[in-house]
Amino acid sequence: SGKSQERIPVTLPEDFELLSVADKNDPLIRRAWKYLQERGVTEGQVHKHHIGVSFSGRYAYRIIFPIGYKNRLHMFVARDFSGRAKARYLNSHGEKVLFGAPPRHCIGVVLSEGVFKALALERVLPEEWMCAALLGHSITSLQLTQLKELETKHVVVWADPDQVGVKAA
């Protein structure tokens, strides 16, 4: 039908807990931190990107990466850290926006497919460069709008080396 669909607000899991303030003496919290540290994620990145964790429900034993734009949560990515889930990643409903791209001027932006790749690039590139994740191998119109708002002249696509990533790039 021609009716516009009402957006269902995205909410974080009910038991979402920010890792930056969680009790590091808790064995499950320590396990989540260990997983992130093994992936190279720093405490500063956990704080900067409001990375958290969930231990129950659909997103149980997953690191939660909230993804917002213009002061609104648009979606989140949930990554299993137990090694036992059938699906390593679960995405919430919502609009795909760039992970890691606050609206600010930058020399350039490096686009990767996933959150962990964007975080790895963020650790090695100069601060004047922004690293963002597309959350897949294609770009949405809203993500293009975000890129235009950055007013940068340099956009680098850092494709995954698999056939899908290279073809998408």
DSSP file with accessible surface (Angstrom, degrees, kcal/mol):
  #  RESIDUE AA STRUCTURE BP1 BP2  ACC     N-H-->O    O-->H-N    N-H-->O    O-->H-N    TCO  KAPPA ALPHA  PHI   PSI    X-CA   Y-CA   Z-CA
    1    1 A S              0   0  150      0, 0.0     0, 0.0     0, 0.0     0, 0.0   0.000 360.0 360.0 360.0 169.0    0.0    0.0    0.0
    2    2 A G        +     0   0   88      2,-0.1     2,-0.2     0, 0.0     0, 0.0   0.394 360.0 116.9 -84.7   2.3    1.0    3.6   -0.3
    3    3 A K        -     0   0  175      1,-0.1     2,-0.3     0, 0.0     0, 0.0  -0.503  70.0-118.0 -73.1 141.7    1.1    4.2    3.4
    4    4 A S        -     0   0  117     -2,-0.2     2,-0.3     1,-0.1    -1,-0.1  -0.591  31.1-118.1 -77.6 139.9    4.4    5.2    5.0
    5    5 A Q        -     0   0  184     -2,-0.3     2,-0.3     1,-0.1    -1,-0.1  -0.612  22.2-123.1 -81.5 135.5    5.6    2.6    7.5
    6    6 A E        -     0   0  183     -2,-0.3     2,-0.4     1,-0.1    -1,-0.1  -0.592  29.0-117.7 -76.0 134.1    6.0    3.8   11.0
    7    7 A R        -     0   0  157     -2,-0.3    -1,-0.1     1,-0.0     3,-0.0  -0.585  18.1-137.6 -75.8 130.2    9.5    3.2   12.3
    8    8 A I        -     0   0  125     -2,-0.4    -1,-0.0     1,-0.1     0, 0.0  -0.769  30.7-113.7 -84.2 123.1    9.8    0.9   15.3
    9    9 A P        -     0   0   97      0, 0.0     2,-0.4     0, 0.0    65,-0.1  -0.304  25.3-127.0 -60.3 140.4   12.2    2.4   17.7
   10   10 A V        -     0   0   16     63,-0.5     2,-0.4    82,-0.1    63,-0.2  -0.748  30.2-175.8 -87.0 132.4   15.4    0.5   18.2
   11   11 A T        -     0   0  104     -2,-0.4     3,-0.1    63,-0.1    65,-0.1  -0.969  26.2-114.5-128.3 147.4   16.3   -0.3   21.8
   12   12 A L        -     0   0   52     -2,-0.4     4,-0.0     1,-0.2    64,-0.0  -0.344  55.1 -73.6 -69.8 158.5   19.3   -2.1   23.2
   13   13 A P    >   -     0   0   19      0, 0.0     3,-2.4     0, 0.0    -1,-0.2  -0.210  47.2-113.1 -53.4 146.9   18.8   -5.4   24.9
   14   14 A E  T 3  S+     0   0  206      1,-0.3    -2,-0.1    -3,-0.1    43,-0.1   0.844 117.1  42.5 -54.0 -36.5   17.1   -5.1   28.3
   15   15 A D  T 3  S+     0   0   50     41,-0.2    -1,-0.3     2,-0.1    38,-0.1   0.259  81.5 147.8 -97.8  15.9   20.2   -6.3   30.1
   16   16 A F    <   -     0   0   44     -3,-2.4     2,-0.4    38,-0.1    38,-0.2  -0.212  25.0-172.4 -52.5 133.8   22.7   -4.2   28.0
   17   17 A E  E     -A   53   0A  76     36,-1.9    36,-1.8    47,-0.0     2,-0.3  -0.997  25.7-121.5-134.5 128.5   25.6   -3.2   30.1
   18   18 A L  E >>  -A   52   0A  55     -2,-0.4     3,-1.0    34,-0.2     4,-0.7  -0.523  15.9-147.3 -65.6 128.2   28.4   -0.8   29.1
   19   19 A L  T 34 S+     0   0    0     32,-2.0     3,-0.4    -2,-0.3    -1,-0.2   0.813  93.3  68.4 -68.1 -27.2   31.7   -2.6   29.4
   20   20 A S  T 34 S+     0   0   43     31,-0.6    -1,-0.2     1,-0.2    27,-0.1   0.733 114.6  27.0 -66.6 -19.7   33.5    0.6   30.3
   21   21 A V  T <4 S+     0   0  113     -3,-1.0    -1,-0.2     2,-0.1    -2,-0.2   0.380  95.8 117.2-120.2   1.1   31.6    0.7   33.6
   22   22 A A  S  < S-     0   0   10     -4,-0.7     2,-0.8    -3,-0.4    -3,-0.0  -0.296  79.2 -93.5 -71.1 156.4   30.9   -3.0   34.2
   23   23 A D    >   -     0   0   93      1,-0.2     3,-1.8     2,-0.1     6,-0.2  -0.571  31.8-160.8 -72.7 108.1   32.4   -4.9   37.1
   24   24 A K  T 3  S+     0   0   83     -2,-0.8    -1,-0.2     1,-0.3    -2,-0.1   0.545  86.4  68.6 -72.4  -4.0   35.7   -6.4   35.8
   25   25 A N  T 3  S+     0   0  127      4,-0.1    -1,-0.3     5,-0.0    -2,-0.1   0.642  76.1  99.3 -84.3 -16.2   35.7   -8.9   38.7
   26   26 A D  S <> S-     0   0   63     -3,-1.8     4,-2.6     1,-0.1     5,-0.2  -0.569  75.7-138.3 -70.7 127.7   32.6  -10.6   37.2
   27   27 A P  H  > S+     0   0   88      0, 0.0     4,-1.9     0, 0.0    -1,-0.1   0.856 101.9  49.7 -59.9 -35.6   33.8  -13.7   35.3
   28   28 A L  H  > S+     0   0   55      2,-0.2     4,-2.1     1,-0.2     5,-0.1   0.898 111.0  49.0 -70.5 -37.9   31.5  -13.1   32.4
   29   29 A I  H  > S+     0   0    2     -6,-0.2     4,-2.7     2,-0.2     5,-0.2   0.928 110.5  51.3 -65.0 -43.2   32.5   -9.5   32.0
   30   30 A R  H  X S+     0   0  129     -4,-2.6     4,-2.6     1,-0.2    -2,-0.2   0.902 108.9  51.7 -59.9 -39.5   36.2  -10.6   32.1
   31   31 A R  H  X S+     0   0  100     -4,-1.9     4,-2.2    -5,-0.2    -1,-0.2   0.906 109.9  48.5 -64.9 -41.9   35.4  -13.1   29.4
   32   32 A A  H  X S+     0   0    0     -4,-2.1     4,-2.2     2,-0.2    -2,-0.2   0.933 112.9  48.1 -63.7 -44.5   33.9  -10.4   27.2
   33   33 A W  H  X S+     0   0   10     -4,-2.7     4,-2.9     1,-0.2     5,-0.2   0.909 109.7  52.8 -60.8 -43.7   36.9   -8.1   27.8
   34   34 A K  H  X S+     0   0  121     -4,-2.6     4,-2.5     1,-0.2    -1,-0.2   0.919 107.6  51.6 -60.1 -43.0   39.3  -10.9   27.0
   35   35 A Y  H  X S+     0   0   30     -4,-2.2     4,-1.2     1,-0.2    -1,-0.2   0.939 112.4  45.5 -59.4 -47.1   37.5  -11.6   23.7
   36   36 A L  H  <>S+     0   0    0     -4,-2.2     5,-2.2     1,-0.2     3,-0.4   0.916 111.9  51.4 -63.8 -42.8   37.7   -7.9   22.7
   37   37 A Q  H ><5S+     0   0  109     -4,-2.9     3,-1.6     1,-0.2    -1,-0.2   0.891 105.9  55.1 -63.6 -37.1   41.4   -7.7   23.8
   38   38 A E  H 3<5S+     0   0  129     -4,-2.5    -1,-0.2     1,-0.3    -2,-0.2   0.798 107.6  50.7 -64.7 -26.3   42.2  -10.7   21.6
   39   39 A R  T 3<5S-     0   0   92     -4,-1.2    -1,-0.3    -3,-0.4    -2,-0.2   0.384 122.7-110.2 -88.9   0.3   40.6   -8.8   18.7
   40   40 A G  T < 5 +     0   0   31     -3,-1.6    -3,-0.2     1,-0.3     2,-0.2   0.462  64.6 152.0  88.4   2.0   42.8   -5.8   19.5
   41   41 A V      < -     0   0    4     -5,-2.2    -1,-0.3    -6,-0.2     2,-0.2  -0.490  34.9-141.9 -70.9 131.8   40.0   -3.6   20.7
   42   42 A T     >  -     0   0   63     -2,-0.2     4,-2.2    77,-0.1     5,-0.2  -0.514  20.5-114.6 -92.4 162.5   41.3   -1.0   23.3
   43   43 A E  H  > S+     0   0  111      1,-0.2     4,-2.3     2,-0.2     5,-0.2   0.884 118.4  56.6 -59.6 -39.2   39.6    0.3   26.4
   44   44 A G  H  > S+     0   0   49      1,-0.2     4,-3.0     2,-0.2    -1,-0.2   0.897 107.1  47.6 -60.5 -40.0   39.5    3.7   24.8
   45   45 A Q  H  > S+     0   0    7      2,-0.2     4,-2.5     1,-0.2     6,-0.3   0.894 108.6  54.4 -68.9 -38.3   37.6    2.3   21.9
   46   46 A V  H  <>S+     0   0    0     -4,-2.2     5,-2.0     2,-0.2     4,-0.3   0.934 115.0  40.8 -59.7 -43.9   35.2    0.5   24.2
   47   47 A H  H ><5S+     0   0  122     -4,-2.3     3,-1.2     3,-0.2    -2,-0.2   0.954 115.2  50.0 -68.9 -49.9   34.5    3.8   25.9
   48   48 A K  H 3<5S+     0   0  103     -4,-3.0    -2,-0.2     1,-0.3    -1,-0.2   0.869 118.3  37.8 -57.5 -41.4   34.4    5.9   22.7
   49   49 A H  T 3<5S-     0   0   17     -4,-2.5    -1,-0.3    -5,-0.2    -2,-0.2   0.306 105.6-122.8 -99.4   8.7   32.0    3.6   20.9
   50   50 A H  T < 5 -     0   0  112     -3,-1.2     2,-0.2    -4,-0.3    -3,-0.2   0.877  42.2-175.5  54.4  42.9   29.8    2.7   23.9
   51   51 A I      < +     0   0    0     -5,-2.0   -32,-2.0    -6,-0.3   -31,-0.6  -0.505   9.4 163.1 -74.3 135.9   30.5   -1.0   23.4
   52   52 A G  E     -AB  18  64A   0     12,-2.6    12,-2.8   -34,-0.3     2,-0.3  -0.602  26.7-119.1-137.0-161.5   28.6   -3.2   25.8
   53   53 A V  E     -AB  17  63A   0    -36,-1.8   -36,-1.9    10,-0.3     2,-0.3  -0.968   6.6-155.6-148.6 154.2   27.4   -6.7   26.5
   54   54 A S  E     - B   0  62A   0      8,-1.8     8,-1.6     5,-0.3     7,-1.1  -0.991   6.4-177.2-132.2 143.3   24.2   -8.8   26.9
   55   55 A F        +     0   0   38     -2,-0.3     2,-0.3     5,-0.3     5,-0.2   0.342  64.2  45.9-120.6   2.6   24.0  -12.1   28.8
   56   56 A S  S >  S+     0   0   66      3,-0.1     3,-0.6     4,-0.1   -41,-0.2  -0.929  89.4  14.9-142.2 166.2   20.3  -13.1   28.2
   57   57 A G  G >  S-     0   0   64     -2,-0.3     3,-1.8     1,-0.2    -3,-0.0  -0.210 114.8 -21.4  72.7-158.3   17.6  -13.3   25.6
   58   58 A R  G 3  S+     0   0  164      1,-0.3    -1,-0.2     0, 0.0     0, 0.0   0.811 142.6  44.2 -56.2 -33.7   18.2  -13.2   21.9
   59   59 A Y  G X  S+     0   0   33     -3,-0.6     3,-0.9     3,-0.1    -5,-0.3   0.062  81.0 153.8-105.1  26.4   21.6  -11.5   22.3
   60   60 A A  T <   +     0   0   26     -3,-1.8    -5,-0.3     1,-0.2     3,-0.1  -0.270  68.2   8.6 -60.5 137.3   22.9  -13.6   25.1
   61   61 A Y  T 3  S+     0   0   93     -7,-1.1    20,-2.2     1,-0.2    21,-0.7   0.870 101.9 128.8  59.6  44.6   26.7  -13.8   25.4
   62   62 A R  E <   -BC  54  80A  13     -8,-1.6    -8,-1.8    -3,-0.9     2,-0.4  -0.977  62.1-125.9-130.7 142.4   27.2  -11.2   22.7
   63   63 A I  E     -BC  53  79A   0     16,-3.1    16,-2.7    -2,-0.4     2,-0.5  -0.702  32.7-142.9 -77.5 133.8   29.3   -8.0   22.5
   64   64 A I  E     -BC  52  78A   0    -12,-2.8   -12,-2.6    -2,-0.4    14,-0.2  -0.905  15.0-168.0-109.8 125.1   26.9   -5.2   21.6
   65   65 A F  E     - C   0  77A   0     12,-3.1    12,-1.8    -2,-0.5   -14,-0.1  -0.892  15.7-150.2-109.8  97.3   28.0   -2.4   19.2
   66   66 A P  E     - C   0  76A  24      0, 0.0     2,-0.5     0, 0.0    10,-0.2  -0.453   9.1-159.2 -67.6 141.4   25.4    0.4   19.3
   67   67 A I  E     + C   0  75A   2      8,-2.6     7,-2.5    -2,-0.1     8,-1.7  -0.955  18.7 167.9-129.6 111.6   25.2    2.3   16.0
   68   68 A G  E     - C   0  73A  43     -2,-0.5     2,-0.3     5,-0.3     5,-0.2  -0.738  20.1-168.1-122.4 168.9   23.7    5.8   16.1
   69   69 A Y  E >  S+ C   0  72A  19      3,-2.3     3,-0.7    -2,-0.3    -2,-0.0  -0.938  75.3   2.1-157.0 131.8   23.3    8.8   13.9
   70   70 A K  T 3  S-     0   0  133     -2,-0.3     3,-0.1     1,-0.2    -1,-0.1   0.923 130.7 -54.3  53.0  51.5   22.1   12.3   14.9
   71   71 A N  T 3  S+     0   0  179      1,-0.2     2,-0.4    -3,-0.0    -1,-0.2   0.750 116.5 107.4  58.6  29.5   21.7   11.4   18.5
   72   72 A R  E <  S-C   69   0A  96     -3,-0.7    -3,-2.3     0, 0.0     2,-0.5  -0.999  72.8-121.1-137.7 135.8   19.4    8.4   17.8
   73   73 A L  E     +C   68   0A  43     -2,-0.4   -63,-0.5    -5,-0.2    -5,-0.3  -0.627  31.2 175.8 -72.0 120.8   20.1    4.7   18.0
   74   74 A H  E     -     0   0A   8     -7,-2.5    21,-0.5    -2,-0.5     2,-0.3   0.734  59.2 -41.5 -97.9 -32.3   19.5    3.3   14.5
   75   75 A M  E     -C   67   0A   4     -8,-1.7    -8,-2.6    19,-0.2    -1,-0.4  -0.957  52.3-131.0-173.0 179.6   20.6   -0.3   15.1
   76   76 A F  E     -C   66   0A   4     -2,-0.3    16,-2.6   -10,-0.2     2,-0.4  -0.986   9.0-136.8-148.3 155.8   23.2   -2.4   16.8
   77   77 A V  E     -CD  65  91A   4    -12,-1.8   -12,-3.1    -2,-0.3     2,-0.5  -0.933  16.7-158.5-109.2 136.1   25.4   -5.3   15.9
   78   78 A A  E     -CD  64  90A   0     12,-2.9    12,-2.3    -2,-0.4     2,-0.5  -0.974   5.0-164.9-120.8 122.0   25.8   -8.2   18.3
   79   79 A R  E     -CD  63  89A  19    -16,-2.7   -16,-3.1    -2,-0.5    10,-0.2  -0.923  21.2-124.8-112.8 122.8   28.9  -10.5   18.1
   80   80 A D  E     +C   62   0A   5      8,-2.9   -18,-0.2    -2,-0.5   -19,-0.1  -0.410  26.4 178.0 -61.9 132.8   29.0  -13.8   19.9
   81   81 A F        +     0   0   11    -20,-2.2    -1,-0.1    -2,-0.1   -19,-0.1   0.393  69.1  73.7-115.6   3.1   32.0  -14.1   22.2
   82   82 A S  S    S-     0   0   21    -21,-0.7   -20,-0.1     1,-0.0    -1,-0.1   0.734  90.7-134.9 -85.9 -23.7   31.2  -17.6   23.6
   83   83 A G  S    S+     0   0   71      5,-0.1     5,-0.1     1,-0.0    -3,-0.0   0.542  85.4  90.3  80.2   7.2   32.1  -19.5   20.4
   84   84 A R        +     0   0  203      3,-0.1     2,-0.1     4,-0.1     4,-0.0   0.564  54.0 104.2-112.3 -12.7   29.0  -21.5   20.7
   85   85 A A        -     0   0   35      1,-0.1     3,-0.1   -24,-0.1    -5,-0.0  -0.438  65.6-137.5 -76.0 146.0   26.3  -19.6   18.7
   86   86 A K  S    S+     0   0  219      1,-0.2     2,-0.6    -2,-0.1    -1,-0.1   0.903  98.0  46.4 -65.0 -43.7   25.3  -20.8   15.3
   87   87 A A  S    S-     0   0   42      1,-0.2    -1,-0.2    -3,-0.0    -7,-0.2  -0.916  70.1-161.5-103.5 119.4   25.3  -17.2   14.0
   88   88 A R  S    S+     0   0  154     -2,-0.6    -8,-2.9     1,-0.1     2,-0.4   0.889  79.6  37.5 -64.9 -40.5   28.4  -15.2   15.0
   89   89 A Y  E     -D   79   0A  81    -10,-0.2     2,-0.4   -27,-0.0   -10,-0.2  -0.916  61.6-176.2-114.8 141.5   26.7  -11.9   14.2
   90   90 A L  E     -D   78   0A  31    -12,-2.3   -12,-2.9    -2,-0.4     2,-0.4  -0.997  12.0-156.7-129.7 130.0   23.2  -10.8   14.8
   91   91 A N  E     -D   77   0A  69     -2,-0.4   -14,-0.2   -14,-0.2     3,-0.1  -0.866  14.9-130.1-103.3 141.6   22.0   -7.4   13.7
   92   92 A S        -     0   0   11    -16,-2.6   -82,-0.1    -2,-0.4   -80,-0.0  -0.245  36.4 -90.3 -73.0 172.6   19.0   -5.7   15.3
   93   93 A H  S    S+     0   0  101    -18,-0.1   -17,-0.2     3,-0.0     2,-0.2  -0.301  79.8  84.2 -72.3 171.1   16.3   -4.2   13.1
   94   94 A G  S    S-     0   0   45    -19,-0.1     2,-0.3    -3,-0.1   -19,-0.2  -0.595  81.1 -45.0 123.8 175.6   16.7   -0.6   12.1
   95   95 A E        -     0   0   60    -21,-0.5     2,-0.5    -2,-0.2   -21,-0.0  -0.614  54.9-117.5 -82.7 137.6   18.3    1.5    9.4
   96   96 A K        +     0   0   64     -2,-0.3     2,-0.3   -21,-0.0    47,-0.3  -0.625  42.9 166.4 -76.0 120.8   21.9    0.8    8.5
   97   97 A V        -     0   0    0     -2,-0.5     2,-0.2    45,-0.1    46,-0.1  -0.845  45.7 -79.1-123.8 167.6   24.1    3.8    9.3
   98   98 A L    >   -     0   0    2     -2,-0.3     3,-0.7     3,-0.1     2,-0.5  -0.469  39.9-134.0 -69.0 132.6   27.9    3.9    9.4
   99   99 A F  B 3  S+E  133   0B   5     34,-2.1    34,-1.8     1,-0.2   -32,-0.1  -0.753  88.1  13.4 -82.6 129.1   29.5    2.6   12.5
  100  100 A G  T 3  S+     0   0   14     -2,-0.5    31,-0.3    32,-0.2    -1,-0.2   0.633  92.2 117.7  89.0  14.5   32.1    4.9   13.9
  101  101 A A    <   +     0   0   12     -3,-0.7    -3,-0.1    32,-0.1    -1,-0.1  -0.652  35.9 178.9-120.8  78.5   31.3    8.0   11.8
  102  102 A P        -     0   0   64      0, 0.0     2,-1.1     0, 0.0   -33,-0.0  -0.454  48.2 -94.1 -69.9 150.4   30.3   11.0   14.0
  103  103 A P  S    S+     0   0   88      0, 0.0     2,-0.3     0, 0.0    47,-0.1  -0.539  78.9 121.9 -71.0  99.8   29.6   14.1   11.9
  104  104 A R        -     0   0   93     -2,-1.1     2,-0.1     2,-0.0     0, 0.0  -0.982  67.0 -92.5-152.0 157.0   32.9   15.9   11.9
  105  105 A H        +     0   0  135     -2,-0.3     2,-0.3    46,-0.0    46,-0.1  -0.462  49.4 169.1 -71.2 142.4   35.4   17.2    9.4
  106  106 A C        -     0   0    4     44,-0.7    23,-0.2    -2,-0.1     3,-0.1  -0.978  46.1-118.3-149.2 158.9   38.2   14.8    8.5
  107  107 A I  S    S-     0   0   79     21,-2.3    46,-0.6    -2,-0.3    47,-0.6   0.915  92.0 -26.4 -63.4 -43.3   40.9   14.5    6.0
  108  108 A G  E     -fg 129 154B   0     20,-0.7    22,-2.7    44,-0.1     2,-0.4  -0.979  56.7-126.2-163.5 169.0   39.4   11.2    4.7
  109  109 A V  E     -fg 130 155B   0     45,-2.4    47,-2.8    -2,-0.3     2,-0.5  -0.984  10.7-151.3-129.6 138.5   37.3    8.2    5.6
  110  110 A V  E     -fg 131 156B   6     20,-2.7    22,-2.6    -2,-0.4     2,-0.5  -0.964  15.9-154.8-109.5 121.7   38.2    4.5    5.3
  111  111 A L  E     +fg 132 157B   7     45,-3.4    47,-3.6    -2,-0.5     2,-0.3  -0.852  16.4 174.4-100.7 129.0   35.2    2.3    4.8
  112  112 A S  E     -fg 133 158B   2     20,-2.4    22,-3.1    -2,-0.5    23,-0.4  -0.785  37.8-117.8-122.4 171.0   35.3   -1.4    5.8
  113  113 A E  S    S+     0   0   29     45,-0.5    22,-1.5    -2,-0.3    23,-1.4   0.917  87.8  36.1 -74.5 -44.3   32.6   -4.0    5.8
  114  114 A G  S  > S-     0   0   25     21,-0.2     4,-2.1    20,-0.1     5,-0.2  -0.691  75.5-115.3-121.0 166.7   32.6   -4.8    9.5
  115  115 A V  H  > S+     0   0    3     -2,-0.2     4,-2.6     1,-0.2     5,-0.2   0.910 112.0  51.3 -61.0 -47.9   33.0   -3.3   13.0
  116  116 A F  H  > S+     0   0   13      1,-0.2     4,-2.2     2,-0.2    -1,-0.2   0.888 110.3  49.5 -64.3 -36.7   36.2   -5.1   14.0
  117  117 A K  H  > S+     0   0   64      2,-0.2     4,-2.6     1,-0.2    -1,-0.2   0.928 111.0  50.2 -66.1 -42.1   38.0   -4.1   10.7
  118  118 A A  H  X S+     0   0    2     -4,-2.1     4,-2.4     1,-0.2    -2,-0.2   0.916 111.4  48.6 -62.3 -41.3   36.9   -0.4   11.3
  119  119 A L  H  X S+     0   0    0     -4,-2.6     4,-1.5     2,-0.2    -1,-0.2   0.893 110.8  50.7 -66.0 -38.7   38.2   -0.6   14.9
  120  120 A A  H  X S+     0   0   37     -4,-2.2     4,-0.8    -5,-0.2     3,-0.2   0.930 111.8  47.0 -64.4 -44.4   41.5   -2.1   13.7
  121  121 A L  H >X S+     0   0   11     -4,-2.6     4,-2.1     1,-0.2     3,-0.9   0.901 107.6  57.6 -63.6 -39.2   41.9    0.7   11.1
  122  122 A E  H 3< S+     0   0   40     -4,-2.4    -1,-0.2     1,-0.2    -2,-0.2   0.855 103.0  55.1 -59.2 -34.8   41.1    3.3   13.7
  123  123 A R  H 3< S+     0   0   90     -4,-1.5    -1,-0.2    -3,-0.2    -2,-0.2   0.751 117.0  33.6 -71.8 -24.5   44.0    2.0   15.8
  124  124 A V  H << S+     0   0  115     -3,-0.9    -2,-0.2    -4,-0.8    -1,-0.2   0.652 100.9  81.3-109.7 -17.0   46.6    2.5   13.1
  125  125 A L  S  < S-     0   0   56     -4,-2.1     6,-0.1    -5,-0.1     0, 0.0  -0.580  88.9 -92.1 -90.5 154.8   45.5    5.5   11.1
  126  126 A P    >   -     0   0   68      0, 0.0     3,-2.1     0, 0.0    -1,-0.1  -0.236  37.6-111.4 -60.4 152.4   46.1    9.1   12.1
  127  127 A E  T 3  S+     0   0  171      1,-0.3    -2,-0.1    -4,-0.1    -3,-0.0   0.744 114.0  68.4 -58.0 -26.3   43.4   10.8   14.1
  128  128 A E  T 3  S+     0   0  108    -22,-0.1   -21,-2.3   -21,-0.1   -20,-0.7   0.623  91.6  74.5 -71.4 -13.4   42.5   13.1   11.2
  129  129 A W  E <  S- f   0 108B  65     -3,-2.1     2,-0.4   -23,-0.2   -20,-0.2  -0.802  75.1-144.6 -99.0 145.0   41.2   10.1    9.3
  130  130 A M  E     - f   0 109B   3    -22,-2.7   -20,-2.7    -2,-0.4     2,-0.5  -0.874   5.2-154.5-108.8 142.1   37.9    8.5   10.2
  131  131 A C  E     + f   0 110B   5     -2,-0.4     2,-0.3   -31,-0.3   -20,-0.2  -0.966  19.6 174.3-116.2 131.0   37.2    4.8   10.0
  132  132 A A  E     - f   0 111B   0    -22,-2.6   -20,-2.4    -2,-0.5     2,-0.4  -0.976  24.5-134.0-138.3 150.8   33.7    3.5    9.5
  133  133 A A  E     -Ef  99 112B   0    -34,-1.8   -34,-2.1    -2,-0.3   -20,-0.2  -0.892   1.1-157.9-107.5 134.6   32.0    0.2    8.9
  134  134 A L        -     0   0   16    -22,-3.1   -21,-0.2    -2,-0.4   -20,-0.1   0.638  35.7-130.6 -77.7 -19.4   29.3   -0.3    6.3
  135  135 A L  S    S+     0   0   15    -22,-1.5     2,-0.3   -23,-0.4   -21,-0.2   0.899  81.5  11.6  66.6  41.6   28.0   -3.3    8.2
  136  136 A G  S    S-     0   0   20    -23,-1.4    -2,-0.3   -24,-0.2    -1,-0.2  -0.933 102.3 -74.2 150.8-167.3   28.0   -5.3    5.0
  137  137 A H  S    S+     0   0   97     -2,-0.3     2,-0.3    -3,-0.1   -24,-0.1   0.289 103.6  63.4-109.5  10.9   29.3   -5.0    1.5
  138  138 A S  S    S-     0   0   70     -4,-0.1     2,-0.4   -25,-0.1    31,-0.0  -0.888  74.5-126.2-128.6 165.2   26.9   -2.5    0.1
  139  139 A I        -     0   0   69     -2,-0.3     2,-0.2     4,-0.0    -4,-0.0  -0.891  17.4-143.5-115.0 139.8   26.2    1.1    0.9
  140  140 A T     >  -     0   0   43     -2,-0.4     4,-2.1    -6,-0.1     5,-0.2  -0.556  27.2-111.6 -95.2 165.5   22.8    2.6    1.8
  141  141 A S  H  > S+     0   0   97      1,-0.2     4,-2.1     2,-0.2     5,-0.1   0.878 119.7  53.7 -65.1 -34.4   21.4    6.0    0.8
  142  142 A L  H  > S+     0   0   35      2,-0.2     4,-2.2     1,-0.2    -1,-0.2   0.907 107.2  50.7 -66.8 -39.0   21.5    7.1    4.5
  143  143 A Q  H  > S+     0   0    0    -47,-0.3     4,-2.2     2,-0.2    -2,-0.2   0.901 108.6  52.4 -65.0 -37.8   25.2    6.0    4.7
  144  144 A L  H  X S+     0   0   76     -4,-2.1     4,-2.4     2,-0.2    -2,-0.2   0.908 107.3  52.5 -62.9 -40.2   25.9    8.1    1.6
  145  145 A T  H  X S+     0   0   60     -4,-2.1     4,-2.0     1,-0.2    -2,-0.2   0.925 107.8  51.4 -59.8 -44.1   24.2   11.1    3.3
  146  146 A Q  H  X S+     0   0    7     -4,-2.2     4,-0.9     1,-0.2    -1,-0.2   0.914 109.3  50.2 -58.7 -44.5   26.5   10.6    6.3
  147  147 A L  H >X>S+     0   0   21     -4,-2.2     3,-0.8     1,-0.2     5,-0.6   0.909 108.3  52.1 -61.9 -42.1   29.6   10.6    4.0
  148  148 A K  H ><5S+     0   0  160     -4,-2.4     3,-1.3     1,-0.2    -1,-0.2   0.884 104.3  57.5 -61.8 -37.9   28.4   13.8    2.3
  149  149 A E  H 3<5S+     0   0   66     -4,-2.0    -1,-0.2     1,-0.3    -2,-0.2   0.757  95.6  64.8 -65.1 -24.1   28.1   15.5    5.7
  150  150 A L  H <<5S-     0   0    2     -4,-0.9   -44,-0.7    -3,-0.8    -1,-0.3   0.710  92.2-148.9 -71.8 -18.9   31.7   14.7    6.4
  151  151 A E  T <<5 +     0   0  149     -3,-1.3     2,-0.3    -4,-0.5    -3,-0.1   0.883  42.5 148.3  50.7  44.4   32.7   17.0    3.6
  152  152 A T      < -     0   0   25     -5,-0.6    -1,-0.2     1,-0.1   -44,-0.1  -0.774  45.6-154.2-106.0 153.6   35.8   15.0    2.9
  153  153 A K  S    S+     0   0  193    -46,-0.6     2,-0.5    -2,-0.3   -45,-0.1   0.465  76.8  72.2-101.2  -4.8   37.4   14.6   -0.5
  154  154 A H  E     +g  108   0B 103    -47,-0.6   -45,-2.4     2,-0.0     2,-0.5  -0.944  50.5 167.7-121.3 115.8   39.1   11.2    0.3
  155  155 A V  E     -g  109   0B  74     -2,-0.5     2,-0.5   -47,-0.2   -45,-0.2  -0.994  11.9-169.1-125.6 122.9   37.1    8.0    0.6
  156  156 A V  E     -g  110   0B  60    -47,-2.8   -45,-3.4    -2,-0.5     2,-0.7  -0.951  12.0-148.8-113.0 128.7   39.0    4.7    0.7
  157  157 A V  E     -g  111   0B  81     -2,-0.5     2,-1.0   -47,-0.2   -45,-0.2  -0.885   7.3-163.6 -97.3 117.1   37.1    1.4    0.4
  158  158 A W  E     -g  112   0B 127    -47,-3.6   -45,-0.5    -2,-0.7     2,-0.1  -0.797  19.0-160.9-101.9  88.2   39.0   -1.3    2.4
  159  159 A A        -     0   0   31     -2,-1.0     7,-0.1   -47,-0.1     6,-0.1  -0.368  22.2-109.5 -73.8 148.1   37.4   -4.4    0.9
  160  160 A D        -     0   0   34      1,-0.1     9,-0.2    -2,-0.1     6,-0.1  -0.499  34.1-119.4 -65.5 147.3   37.4   -7.8    2.6
  161  161 A P  S    S+     0   0  119      0, 0.0    -1,-0.1     0, 0.0     2,-0.1   0.419  81.7 102.2 -78.2   6.9   39.7  -10.0    0.5
  162  162 A D  S  > S-     0   0   80      1,-0.1     4,-2.5     4,-0.0     5,-0.2  -0.346  89.7-101.2 -84.2 171.3   37.0  -12.5   -0.3
  163  163 A Q  H  > S+     0   0  172      1,-0.2     4,-2.4     2,-0.2     5,-0.2   0.899 121.4  49.3 -60.3 -41.7   35.2  -12.6   -3.7
  164  164 A V  H  > S+     0   0   74      1,-0.2     4,-2.4     2,-0.2    -1,-0.2   0.930 112.7  47.6 -64.7 -45.0   32.1  -10.8   -2.4
  165  165 A G  H  > S+     0   0    1      2,-0.2     4,-2.2     1,-0.2    -2,-0.2   0.920 113.4  46.5 -63.3 -44.6   34.1   -8.0   -0.8
  166  166 A V  H  < S+     0   0   90     -4,-2.5    -2,-0.2     2,-0.2    -1,-0.2   0.935 113.4  48.9 -66.0 -43.4   36.3   -7.4   -3.8
  167  167 A K  H  < S+     0   0  184     -4,-2.4    -2,-0.2    -5,-0.2    -1,-0.2   0.924 111.6  49.7 -63.2 -41.2   33.3   -7.5   -6.2
  168  168 A A  H  <        0   0   47     -4,-2.4    -1,-0.2    -5,-0.2    -2,-0.2   0.892 360.0 360.0 -64.9 -39.2   31.4   -5.0   -3.9
  169  169 A A     <        0   0   76     -4,-2.2    -1,-0.2    -5,-0.2    -2,-0.2   0.901 360.0 360.0 -63.2 360.0   34.4   -2.6   -3.8
